[in-house]
Amino acid sequence: MARSRTPTDSLLLIGFCGFLFFFGLAYFGLIGADEPRYAQVAREMLARHDWITPTLGGKPWLEKPVLYYWQAMLAYAIFGVSDWAARLPSAANATLMVAAVYAFLRRFRPGLELDGALMLASTAGVIGFARAASMDMPLAAMFTVSLLAWVAWHETGSRRWLALFYIFLAFATLAKGPVAPFLAGLILVLFAWSQGEFRLLRETLWAPGILLFCAVALPWYVAVQLRNPQFFREFILQHNLERFGTNLYHHEEPFWYYLPVGMLGLLPWTVFVLAALVESVRLGLAKSRTWLAQEGSFAAFFTIWLLAPAVFFSASQSKLPGYILPALPAGALLLGEYLRQHFGAKERPHLVLVLTHAIVAASPIIPAVMMQYIIFQHHMPWQTASAIAAAVAAVIAAGIVLTLQGRLGLRGLRFVTLIPVILVVAAALRIGAPALDAKLSARSLAQEIGRIESAPTPVAIFRLSRETEYGLQFYRNQTIPRYGTYIPEGEHFVIAPAGSQTAIAKKAPGRRVSYLGHFDAQNLDYFWVGASK
């Protein structure tokens, strides 16, 4: 492949990252419990001008470190507080990660830099978490830059890369905690073992680098512990050790959970990443000279980087999809190594491999077009729209097969695979976003309540999920009490499942409970409750 032209590559990366990560961030409101909760923590920290202690509802919230909060505070300070501003840090971190992969490949694998960067940018896991107000993308981006810097040091011997490794590992520690240095250490130990070069571990433990890590990461940890003596117990013991070893937070999943999650996260490149992984593992098990040689060490490192987080988190009693995100860049990089080995081959890729890839890459168009039905009806009906979507997917799959079996071969893989990615994201934003907003976010509900109040009024909830509680807390910017824990004495609104008026009246005896309306998308009623007598 000819050497890439930097200005053209830059424009392509800016365009793709802008569309895949930034475009339409405000099309639907914050979803789940974590997005609005983290967004509100950053808002409260900014309002108090406190860069040390995260708070929620005015009380310390010490579950996570501070990097995302700092980034969201900067976004709020520049653009104002909003849901899309809360998502900006993740989009920016994803862009940084893609740019780092491009720069790394341009330096060490010239000619493949654009392929690797675009393949990473277009994976489903990266696109999804780039649009989420959470700690997962900051961790993945900082962790990726850190490991790429270590590989650059391994290749060149320049200590500046090792210094960069420690600096970004410190940022990753500020993003998610001690899991970052632990995972990095695990990957490096396995790589040194695979290469029979344990001296790498000794040389990696470079005193100035360790001092750089401590200088970047430790000040906040020390400061938050001094201000909040419970920090060590809550964050280290509960939200790291107990979260890993027990089902304390009710996120239990089967051991094999990260196999399907990882495969979904790597879409639409899953099939070829698996082919690259199988080839790399086969060479490694055979102790191939190519795999063990300097020229093949990239494939070995990326293989270990891809597998180690999945195996590690599979042993955890608490599993969430975002945990696998730091492994996804390794999948794109490993695929880049695979393409590098096969671009020069005269034979075309195997037809079964190509057919499977075409089906896997094109199929997501169907649920993207039918997302509104899936969200509201929990199934995908067969009708004109789904038939048209299936036909479009079939045409695109056929185009992928013809391209990869034609003269271009694997050289056309990036181009033809990006077409369904663009269509899927466009359809999801245009068709699915309104349904996501109405069904899964509290934004529309908060707007509905805002339209009927003449002055700011407290809002409480009854028998509703944490997702609704934290969503209303962000969009109303007020603490949302839960009936059963606390009932406001003054006049307030209460939101509850449809048909709950009698139960609410029993919870607030002697107080007037008036039905105000129904929010159909989430089957909720809202009421006005008079003040205590």
Buried (B, 14 or more C-beta within 10 A) or exposed (E): BEEBEEEEBBEBBEEBBEBBBBBBBEBBBBBBBBBBBBBBBBBBBBEEEBBBBBBBEEEBBBBBBBBBBBBBBBBBEEEEBBBBBBBBBBBBBBBBBBBBBBBBBBEBBEBBBBBBBBBBBBBBBBBBBBBBBBBBBBBBBBBBBBBBBBBBBBBEEEBEBBBBBBBBBBBBBBBBBBBBBEBBEBBBBBBBEBBEBEEBBEBBEBEEBEEBBBEBBEEBBEBBBEEBEEBBEBBBEBBBEBBBEEBBBEBEBEEEBBEEBBBBBBBBBBBBBBBBBEBBBEBBEEEBEEBBEEEBBBBBBBBBBBBBBBEBBBEBBBBBBBBBBBBBBBBBBBBBBBBBBBBEEEEBBEEEBBBBBBBBBBBBBBBBBBBBBBBEEEEBEEEEBBEEBBEBBBEBBEBBBBBBBEEBBBBBBBEBBBBBBEBBBBBBBBBBBBBBBBBBBBBBBBEBBEEEEEEEBBBBBBEBEBBBBBBBBBBBBBBBBBBEEEBBEEBBBBBBEEEBBEBBBEBBEEBEBEEBEBBEBBEBBBBBBBEEE
